[in-house]
Amino acid sequence: MLEASEIRNATILIVDDQEANVMLLEMMLHNEGYQNVTTTQDPRTVRALHQEHRFDLILLDLQMPEMDGFEVIEALKEIEVGGYLPVLVITAQPAHKLRALQAGAKDFVSKPFDFVEMQTRIHNMLEVRLLYRRLNDHNRLLEQTVLERTAELRQSEARFQRFTELSSDWYWEQDATGKLTQFSGPVEEMLGISHAATAEELAVAGWNVEERATLDARIANRQPFLDFVYSRTLPDGRIQYLQVSGEPMFDAASAFIGYRGIGLDISERMQRTG
């Protein structure tokens, strides 16, 4: 909620071609504790004044020479495009009330006005205006925060991606069906995880069937695995050793959505230690 001081410090513009009316309204506002009151008897200056100050409330007489209140409202719309038009019209013509509201004014007071009614309507309009402005400020701050966090997340993802590229030969992500969705390096050919294969097919391709069965079982059971080593025999008789680490991924509802991991060809290391 708003503090009383916030409402009392709101900016108000009085627009009336009659000096006596301006003085009366100004005195009433000052007596109620409003500090930031501007006045003009020339409706042609309203647009520029609002452009500069963005008043929280405009008390607008409708019957004025040179430029009536309806024309002033139209001019203000050019500034408050898609926004809240903070206009309270003052009129002695009953037929003008509905027209003013349809034109964009937020409220009206009839002449001659009652001081208590006028004070109440001014207070209510200012409260709505300031809350509306606070909401807009909050939304802008939220939007800016989202943009900043998104940029930070992208930078973090880029750093993580670079780190995985430097620390491994392959990086991959696969969906719940086993289909590769993101990867770097020859994941499909070297790791052979993009599709299910029978034991016979694995054996023909040179893979150690028992090791592959162990890995496939861990994936099927959605278990993480760290530095799991498995091998295959290449056509020239050399044994290739692969080391892989992976973890299952889950969405916000704890539903399984796939795997991600990294892989290394550790053949040279295994040969040295062997």
Helices and strands as residue ranges (DSSP letters): H 4-8, E 11-15, H 19-31, E 36-40, G 43-45, H 46-53, E 57-61, H 69-77, E 87-91, H 94-103, E 107-110, H 115-167, E 170-175, E 180-184, H 187-191, H 199-204, H 209-220, E 225-233, E 239-250, E 256-265, H 267-273
